[in-house]
Amino acid sequence: MSPPVVPPAPVPPAARSTYRHGDLRRALLEAGVELARDGGPDAVALREVTRRAGVVPNAAYRHFASRRELLLAVRAAALSAAAVSMEKELAVLPRDQPPLDFARAQVRAIGTAYLRFAQAEPGLFRTAFVVSSEDAEGEVGPASVGASGMGPFQLLGAAIDRLVEAGALEASRRPDAEYLAWSAVHGLALLIIDGPLKGIGAEAAHALGQRLIDMVERGL
């Protein structure tokens, strides 16, 4: 008597190599953000994001026409992350302070959050603030902002406006003040993450940052 014929085991369906409509762009962007987080803007590459998303390289071009377009989208996401970091720092400030103290505390919170973001997410920080001559439009678009609808530079500008409103900064000294404050804090951030202060401890970096913010406020 012949042995019973055993039917072959069912072949499991192949893993999906594509995403439902509307999901692939998000998957590619998330992969790009992770690449930037690990290696900064130079690490963001179309071929690698498609590999991580599990699709063929040509699939990316339906959503990002070039590597530059992908990098700008990743940069917008990094700017948004920086803005959210600032908003969180602002959200915990006591609201019952005198207007002058509250205005100064907001400027301090913006600077503190900027430095903390640089140290916690150096790859995203480098990506957020890399601007080439082709991309000189700066932070624009809804993808670059936090819950407040403002990006990092706009949040800084609003905080400096409040210094004027509270009488801590003369209106005649207001024009371009955000560029002065930003330059100082950004310079320290780069010294800490990429420069000679790279080995400084977190506590020492925080103390240095607070002294710098004091200096900025006095100099505005």
C-alpha positions as CSV (number, residue, x, y, z in Angstrom):
1,M,0.0,0.0,0.0
2,S,1.5,3.3,-1.0
3,P,2.0,5.9,1.8
4,P,-0.5,8.7,1.8
5,V,0.4,11.8,-0.2
6,V,1.2,14.7,2.1
7,P,0.2,18.0,0.5
8,P,3.0,20.5,0.5
9,A,3.0,23.0,3.3
10,P,1.5,26.3,2.3
11,V,4.0,28.9,1.3
12,P,3.7,32.0,3.5
13,P,3.0,35.2,1.6
14,A,6.1,37.2,0.7
15,A,6.9,40.1,3.0
16,R,5.4,43.3,1.6
17,S,8.1,45.3,-0.3
18,T,5.9,48.3,-0.8
19,Y,3.8,50.5,1.4
20,R,0.1,51.4,1.1
21,H,-0.6,54.7,-0.7
22,G,0.5,57.5,1.5
23,D,2.8,55.5,3.7
24,L,6.0,55.3,1.6
25,R,6.9,59.0,1.8
26,R,6.6,58.8,5.6
27,A,8.7,55.7,5.7
28,L,11.4,57.2,3.5
29,L,11.4,60.4,5.6
30,E,11.6,58.5,8.9
31,A,14.6,56.5,7.5
32,G,16.2,59.8,6.4
33,V,15.7,61.3,9.9
34,E,17.4,58.2,11.5
35,L,20.3,58.5,9.1
36,A,20.7,62.2,10.0
37,R,20.4,61.3,13.7
38,D,23.3,58.9,13.4
39,G,25.5,60.7,10.9
40,G,24.3,64.2,10.2
41,P,23.3,65.7,6.8
42,D,26.1,63.9,4.9
43,A,24.6,60.5,5.9
44,V,21.2,61.2,4.2
45,A,21.2,59.3,0.9
46,L,18.3,58.1,-1.3
47,R,19.6,54.7,-1.9
48,E,20.0,54.0,1.8
49,V,16.6,55.3,2.8
50,T,15.0,53.0,0.1
51,R,17.0,50.1,1.4
52,R,15.8,50.8,5.0
53,A,12.2,51.2,3.8
54,G,12.4,47.9,1.9
55,V,11.7,49.3,-1.6
56,V,13.6,49.5,-4.9
57,P,15.6,52.7,-5.3
58,N,13.4,54.1,-8.1
59,A,10.4,54.1,-5.7
60,A,11.9,57.1,-3.8
61,Y,11.7,59.3,-6.8
62,R,7.9,59.3,-6.7
63,H,8.2,61.3,-3.4
64,F,11.6,62.9,-3.6
65,A,12.9,64.0,-6.9
66,S,16.5,64.3,-5.7
67,R,18.7,63.8,-2.7
68,R,18.5,67.5,-2.1
69,E,14.7,67.3,-1.9
70,L,15.0,64.5,0.6
71,L,17.6,66.4,2.7
72,L,15.4,69.5,2.8
73,A,12.5,67.3,4.1
74,V,14.8,65.7,6.8
75,R,16.1,69.2,7.7
76,A,12.5,70.4,8.1
77,A,11.8,67.5,10.5
78,A,15.0,68.3,12.4
79,L,14.0,72.0,12.7
80,S,10.6,70.9,14.0
81,A,12.3,68.7,16.6
82,A,14.4,71.6,17.8
83,A,11.3,73.8,18.0
84,V,9.5,71.2,20.1
85,S,12.5,71.0,22.4
86,M,12.3,74.8,22.9
87,E,8.5,74.7,23.4
88,K,8.9,72.1,26.2
89,E,11.4,74.3,27.9
90,L,9.1,77.3,27.7
91,A,6.1,75.2,28.9
92,V,7.6,74.6,32.3
93,L,8.3,78.2,33.2
94,P,6.3,79.6,36.1
95,R,3.6,81.9,34.8
96,D,3.2,84.0,37.9
97,Q,6.5,85.9,37.5
98,P,6.6,89.6,36.9
99,P,6.5,90.4,33.2
100,L,10.1,91.5,33.1
101,D,11.3,88.3,34.8
102,F,9.1,86.2,32.7
103,A,10.4,87.7,29.5
104,R,14.0,87.1,30.5
105,A,13.2,83.6,31.6
106,Q,11.8,82.9,28.1
107,V,14.9,84.0,26.4
108,R,16.9,81.9,28.8
109,A,14.7,78.9,28.1
110,I,15.1,79.3,24.3
111,G,18.9,79.4,24.6
112,T,19.0,76.5,27.1
113,A,16.8,74.3,24.9
114,Y,19.0,75.1,21.9
115,L,22.1,73.9,23.7
116,R,20.5,70.9,25.1
117,F,19.1,69.8,21.7
118,A,22.6,70.2,20.2
119,Q,24.1,67.9,22.8
120,A,21.3,65.4,22.9
121,E,20.8,65.2,19.1
122,P,24.0,66.3,17.4
123,G,23.2,64.7,14.1
124,L,19.8,66.3,13.9
125,F,21.3,69.6,15.1
126,R,23.8,69.6,12.3
127,T,21.1,68.7,9.8
128,A,18.7,71.3,11.1
129,F,21.1,74.2,10.7
130,V,23.0,73.2,7.5
131,V,22.1,75.8,4.9
132,S,23.8,75.9,1.5
133,S,23.6,78.8,-1.0
134,E,20.8,76.9,-2.7
135,D,18.8,76.6,0.4
136,A,19.2,80.1,1.8
137,E,15.4,80.4,2.4
138,G,16.0,79.2,5.9
139,E,13.3,77.6,8.0
140,V,10.0,77.7,6.0
141,G,7.0,75.5,5.7
142,P,4.7,73.7,8.1
143,A,7.0,70.8,8.5
144,S,9.6,73.0,10.2
145,V,7.6,74.2,13.1
146,G,6.5,73.0,16.5
147,A,3.0,72.9,18.1
148,S,3.1,76.7,18.3
149,G,3.3,77.1,14.6
150,M,6.8,78.6,14.9
151,G,10.2,77.3,14.1
152,P,13.3,77.8,16.3
153,F,14.3,81.1,14.9
154,Q,10.8,82.4,15.1
155,L,10.5,81.3,18.7
156,L,13.7,83.2,19.5
157,G,12.4,86.3,17.8
158,A,9.2,86.2,19.7
159,A,11.1,85.9,23.0
160,I,13.2,88.9,22.1
161,D,10.0,90.8,21.2
162,R,8.7,90.1,24.7
163,L,11.9,91.7,26.1
164,V,11.0,94.9,24.3
165,E,7.4,94.7,25.5
166,A,8.6,94.2,29.1
167,G,11.0,97.1,28.9
168,A,14.1,95.0,29.2
169,L,15.3,95.9,25.7
170,E,15.1,99.3,24.0
171,A,13.1,99.2,20.8
172,S,15.9,101.0,19.0
173,R,18.1,97.9,19.7
174,R,15.6,95.4,18.6
175,P,16.4,95.1,14.9
176,D,18.4,91.9,14.1
177,A,18.9,91.2,17.8
178,E,17.9,87.6,17.2
179,Y,20.9,87.1,14.9
180,L,23.3,88.3,17.6
181,A,21.8,86.0,20.2
182,W,21.6,83.1,17.8
183,S,25.2,83.5,16.6
184,A,26.6,83.4,20.2
185,V,24.6,80.3,21.3
186,H,25.1,78.5,18.0
187,G,28.8,79.1,18.3
188,L,29.0,77.5,21.8
189,A,26.9,74.6,20.6
190,L,29.3,73.8,17.8
191,L,32.3,74.2,20.2
192,I,30.7,71.6,22.5
193,I,29.6,69.0,19.9
194,D,32.4,69.4,17.3
195,G,35.1,71.6,18.7
196,P,37.6,71.9,21.5
197,L,34.9,71.7,24.2
198,K,33.7,68.3,23.0
199,G,35.0,66.5,26.1
200,I,33.4,68.9,28.5
201,G,31.0,67.3,31.0
202,A,27.2,67.9,30.9
203,E,27.2,69.9,34.1
204,A,30.1,72.1,33.0
205,A,28.5,72.6,29.6
206,H,25.2,73.7,31.2
207,A,27.0,76.2,33.5
208,L,29.0,77.6,30.6
209,G,25.8,77.9,28.6
210,Q,24.0,79.8,31.3
211,R,26.9,82.2,31.6
212,L,26.8,82.8,27.8
213,I,23.1,83.5,27.9
214,D,23.6,86.0,30.7
215,M,26.2,87.7,28.5
216,V,23.9,87.7,25.5
217,E,21.1,89.2,27.5
218,R,23.3,92.0,28.8
219,G,24.7,92.7,25.4
220,L,21.4,93.0,23.5
